[in-house]
Amino acid sequence: MVREKVKVSTRTLQWKCVESRTDSKHLYYGRFILSPLMKGQADTIGIAMRRALLGEIEGTCITRAKSEKIPHEYSTLVGIQESVHEILMNLKEVLLRSNLYGTRDALICVKGPGSVTAQDIILPPSVEIVDNTQHIASLTEPIDLCIGLQIERNRGYGIKMLNNFQDGSYPIDTVFMPVKNANHSIHSYGIGNEKQEILFLEIWTNGSLTPKEALHEASRNLINLFIPFLYAEEETFYLANNQHKVTLPFFTFHDRLTKLRKNKKAIAFQYIFIDQSELPPRIYNCLKKSNIHTFVDLLNNSQEDLLKMEHFRIEDVKLILGILEKNLPKNPVSI
């Protein structure tokens, strides 16, 4: 366990981890402070951060198991101590860590007798197991146990539907949220108009993320929600009756894409692959899935084309634009 003294700065807004501990492989704890804040700001930030920590962070879980030898969920198999339902519940408890996009397939293929643990799961490269000792099943006879698994990264809850049981495929109730709990508290100091606040944030995670990583991801998600308000210009929008007009934000991404497209020859001269860029894994996988391999491929797609891709967001377009502009030669070369 790590503890540090709280030192409050009266000049610059700062954050700090004042306590960090690992209670078990399935429970991490962290305590953070942010200060100095003006009166009322700590509560505003604390409420928003707690909601983002509990609802906006993605996690990775096993969402489906498949075996042709299983007649139904509540059956028992010869040579296996647990029922099928118990095996599914044990698979639900397996903790995974990944940066994958969409769903991936995994496999358990073990010959008994012996104990089957999370270590026996054959995973795709982008996924790793947090606790290899997690128990799955006990084989009491020399039989082969082969179960196909589906792994997914998402947020919130995944609830199985009763009509999804077909072809030996069994969906699993999942809790994607890596943050188990989050609290915030406020300490006030000073007198009168000079009164300031310190925000304390407590975060408990399931071990697939550290509290510090959860705090960073929640902060990024909150920032992304406000980006449209920062990078927008006014456009007049008229209602159907033309009696009132409303000012709505209009994104400038289209104009910036057009300007970059004019420099397409210069970028083609460099022929930069997206593998060489600093794109986050989720965006990179999304582009690859849509057969976009180079910066030229990117410029051949409009903003609307990019946003049509599954799980692609407006802030992803802004990030891509920044990377394109960063790699654009200062003195374009015509071909």
N, C-alpha and C positions, 0 to 999 in steps of 0.2 A: 504494500500500500504506500502511496506517495502523498505527502501532505506539504503544502507550502503556505507561508504566511501571506495574508491578504494585504497588499500594498495599494492604496487608492491614489490614483493620479488625479490631480485637480486641473490638469491642462488638456491632455489628449484622451479621447475615448479609447479604452483598451479592454481586451478580454484576456482571461487567464484560466488555466486549469489548476484548481486548488486542491483537488483530491482525485485520485485514480486508483481503482483496485479491481482485481479479478476474483470474484467470489467462487466461480466454477467455470467450466468450459461453456456453460450455457447461461452465464450471468456475469456481465461486466457493469461496472458502475463508474460514473464520472461526475464531478461537480465543477461548475465553471462560474466565473463572475464577469460582468461587463459593467464598466464604470469610467468616469462619472456621468450620470444621466440627469437630465432636468426632471422636475417633478411631473409624474404621469407617464414619462417615456418608458420606464422599466415595465410597467404593466402592459403597455401597448406591445412592446417587443416580446415580453414573456408569454402572453396569450398567443401571439402569432407563431412563435417558435414552438410552443407546445403542440399546437395543431399541426404544424408542418412535420414535427418529429414523429407524431403518432399516425399521421394520415398520408404524408407525401413521399415517404422514403420507400424505395423498392427493395424487395427481398427475393430470394430464390428458393423454390420448394419443389418437391416431387408432387406432381398433380395427377398422375395416372399410373396404374400398374396393369400389366397385361400378361396373361398366361393361358394358353389353350387348355391346360389340364385342370383349371379351376372351374367347377360347375356353377358355383354362385358364391357370393361374398361370405356367407355364414357357414360354408362347408369346412370340413377337415380333410387333410390329406394324409395318407399312410406314410409314416416315417418322419412326420413333422410334428413337433410338440405343440406348436401354436396353431390356432384356427386361422383361416384366411383373413378374417376380420382383424385379429390381433396383429397379423403381419402388416396389414394396411395401416393400422394405427402406429406401429413401430416405424414404418416408412415415413409417416407424417412427421415424426419427431426428428428425422435426420436433418441436421443443419448444414446448409450449403452456402458457399460464398462464390459470387461470379460477377462478371460484367457482360454476360451474354445478352443478345437481342432476340426476342421471340422465344421459341421453344426448341429444346434439344432432346435427343434420345440417349438413354443410358441402359445398362444391362447388369443383371445379377445372374451369374451362372456358377453354381457351387456344387460340388459332389460331397455327400455325407459319408459317414457321420461327422458331426462337428457343429460349431456355432457360426452362424452367419451374422456378420457385423457390417457397418457402413463401409469398412475398408474393402469389402468384397464387391462394391459397386464399381463398375467400369464406366468412368465419366468422360464426357467430351473435354477437350483441352481447356476450355474457358471456365470450367467449374472445378471447385475444390471442396473437400469435406472439412468441416470445422472439428468434428469429434469422430475419429475413426473407430472408437470403441462402442458406438451406439449399436445396441442389440437389435437384430431384425427377426431372426428365427433360430430354432435349434433343430438340427437334423439328427434323428435317432437311429437311422438306418442308412445303408449305402445307396442312396438315391440321388438323382440329379435334380436340383432346383434351378429353374431358369425363369426369370421374370423380366420382362421388358418394362422400362420406366420412361416416363415423360417428365422433363424438367422445364420449368417456366420461371421467368423473372417478371414480377408484377408488383402491385401494391394493394393494400387492403386485404380482403378476404376472398377465398375461392370456395364456393359452396357447390357440392356435387348435386347433380340432378338425378332423380330416380330413373328417368328414361334413358340414361347414358350407359347403362350396363348392356353391352353387346360385344360379341366376338371375343369374349374372355377379357374385355377391357374394363377396368374398374377405376372411376375417378375418385380422388381423395380430397376430403375437406382440407383446405390449406389456410394458413395464416402467414401472409407474405411479410407482414410488418416486423422488421428486425428490432424495433424499439419496443420494449415491454412496458415501460412507463416513463413519464417525464413530468417533473414538477418545476414550478418557479416560485421564488420568494423575493421579497424586496426589503432592503435595509435603507432607511433614510437617515441623513445626518445634515448638520448645518442648522441655521436659524433664519426664520423669515424668508425673505426673497432669495437668500443664498442657499436655500435648502436643496440638496442633491440626493440622488438615489444610487444604490448598487443593486444590480440584478443578479440573483443567484439561480442557476439552472442545474437541476439534477436529472441525469439520464441513465436509465437502465437498459441494456441491450441483451440480445440472446446469444451473443458471441460471434455472429456472422459479420458484425460491424463493431468497432470500438465506439464508445460514446463520442470521442473526438471526431471520428469519421462521420458519425450520424449528425453531429452538429454542423459540420461543413456541408454535408449534402442537403440538409434542411435549409441552410442559409442560401445555398445556390438555387434551390427550388423556389424560395420566396423571392429572390432577386429576379429570377426568370419571369415570375408572374407580373412584375412591375416594369419589365423592359419595354413593352408596347407604349407605356406612357412616357418613357424617356426619349424614344426614337420615333417621334411622330410629328407630323405637321397638320395644320388645320385644313379641313375640307368641308365645304358647306353641303349639308344634306337636307333636301326638302321632303317634307311629309306628303302623303297622297293628296291632301286637300290644299297644299301650297300656302297654307295660312301661317305656318310656323316653320322656322328653320332651326336645325340642330347642328351643332359643330361636333364632328366625329374625327377621330384620329385616322390619318391616312399614312400607310407605311411607305417609306422612301426606298425600300429594297429594290423595287422594280427598276427605278431610275439608275440605281447603283449597279445593278446587274447589267443593264443596257450599256453603261459606260465601260464596264469590264469586258463585255462581249465585243466591243469595238477594238479592244486590245488583244483579241483572241489569237492573232497571228504571233504576237510577241510571246504569249504564254505557250502556244503550240511549239514555238522554237525551243523553248526549254523542255517541253513535254514532261511535265511533272506529274507523277502518279500520286494518288491520294494516300498511298502507303507512306509517302515521305512527309506528309503533313502532320500536324499536331491535333488531328481530329479525335474526339472522345470515342471509345470503342463502340458505343451505341450508334452514333451517327455514322461511323465508318462501316459497321456491319449493315446498316440500313442502305447506304449508298452502294455497297458491293452487291447487296441483294437485288438492287435495281439496275445492275450492270453498268454502274458508273465507276470507272477505274482511274481516270485521269482528270486533271483540271479542265481539259477541253470538253470532256464528257459533262462536267458540271455546267459549263457555260452553254452547252447545247440544251439545257433544261431551264425553263422559266421558273420564277418563284412559285407559280401555281402548280407546276409539275412536281416540284420538290415537296410541296405541302400535301400533295395527293398521296405521297408514300405513307405507309402505315407507321404510326408512332412518330411521325416527323412533325416538329413544332416550329412556330415562327421564330423563336429564339435560336433554333438550329440554323435557320437561314442566315441570321445575323452573324453567327459564329463563322459560318462558311465564307460569308462575304469578307469578314476580317482577315481570314487566312488567305483568300484569293488576293486581296489588296496587298497583303504583306509580301506575297511571293511575286507580285507583278514587277517586272524590271523597271528601274527608274528611267532608263532610256530605251523605250520600246524599239525593237528591231523589226523592220518590215521585211516580208519575204516576197 
